């Protein structure tokens, strides 16, 4: 048994060493004690939108303004969403995109979110509702997973 | 069970599990950042621990698979694979019960779903059987 434990310890140590070598070869390297900004964040900024902070979403949820759009499927929305958010599924953009845009005045700001930091549904809906009048469109990147993880209320 | 069949069956399971872990590990080694975000999505580990797990765990998978081919190390590899599968089953079940969605960070973009949890539970069963098989006198 002692030999097994030593072998397992050796495998774990070798794995961490190999991981460190792999990380050194990455450009940029992955920070050891925190997550880097998600690659999608850069894409959102590049598309002309901005990132919404959790506090901003919480305020909008309480005040009912700006409107919050939930870009996940209707089923996911029904299972639980940020209080006050409206369901605008990205899956139905082709048929209901105009309807989503019509929920807003020409310059009304809006906050969007989807499931998690890697989903692109919020970005897809944002592209459709951006309009031609410089609307302030913010995306809450952590999405419903991040909202729940931070202990945010839902309805 | 016929001993010859039992030995053959064990090797089929061993090779299958080994290949699965080698491919899954290699995929994560190629994209450690993506895997880090997948691990973080479970909300189980503190953020400070996520990068170390994302960098080290894929190599544990690959090395555990590799040592299955070395007779004197095989049982250690099988034990590690069984332990990892137990953690994966628990994590996926926790995510499903908590309503966490998205990719599971397992293999080839598999989604967090009950079929994924069941598949993992079956693989855990196979790994535990192999450990017991090699412990048999």
Interface residues (C-beta under 8 A of the other chain):
Chain A: X4 X7 X8 X11 X12 X14 X15 X16 X18 X19 X20 X22 X23 X26 X30 X31 X32 X33 X34 X35 X36 X38 X39 X72 X76 X79 X80 X115 X116 X117 X118 X119 X144 X145 X148 X149
Chain B: X29 X32 X33 X34 X36 X37 X38 X40 X41 X43 X47 X48 X50 X51 X52 X54 X55 X56 X57 X58 X59 X60 X63 X64 X67 X73 X75 X76 X77 X79 X80 X98 X99 X100 X101 X102 X103
